[in-house]
Amino acid sequence: MLTPIPAFMLGHTVTVEPYLGRTSVGPRYGPAATVKCFVDEQTRVVRDQTGQEVTSTSTFYARPGLVCPAESRVTLPDGRVARVIARLDRSGGGMPTPDHVEVQLL
């Protein structure tokens, strides 16, 4: 059974444009979607999809089911535009903890 992160914890809003791939003129993104979330403006070292260490400038947490692959474009509440390093499913494995998606940003 899924126990999503409670709505009262989702006090921020970001705009996500999911990465669809590269074209001859650059990256291609899907339609923008507004996502309720919790934004953590903490700098930390994380691993990207190739295993390289990179510095994440922000992380946001949202409800499960978010489509936001690596390289997606995210506009944060302060207007800054960031790129997704990794999207991680965080499940409580049936325990009564909030299931959510963690999105690390560059």
C-alpha positions, 0 to 999 in steps of 0.5 A: 500500500502506498503512503504518499508524502502528506499534502501539508509538507508540499509547500512549494511549487516547481515547473517540470519540463520532462526531457524527451531526448536530443535533436539536431538543434539541442535538447527536446522537452515535453509540456511543462507541468506544475508540481507541488513539492518540498524544495531543499536548497542544500548543496551536496555531492551526489552521483549522476546517471553515469556514476560520476560525482557532481554537486547538487545545488537543490533537491525537491521531494514530490508525490510518487508518479512524477515523470521527471527523467535525468536532464529534465528542466525544472524552474524553482520557486525563485525563478532559477532554472535547473537540470535534473541529475537524478530522480529517485523513488523513495518507498517505505517498503510497506512501512508507514513512512511517506513514499515520495520521489526525490529529484536532485538538481544541478 
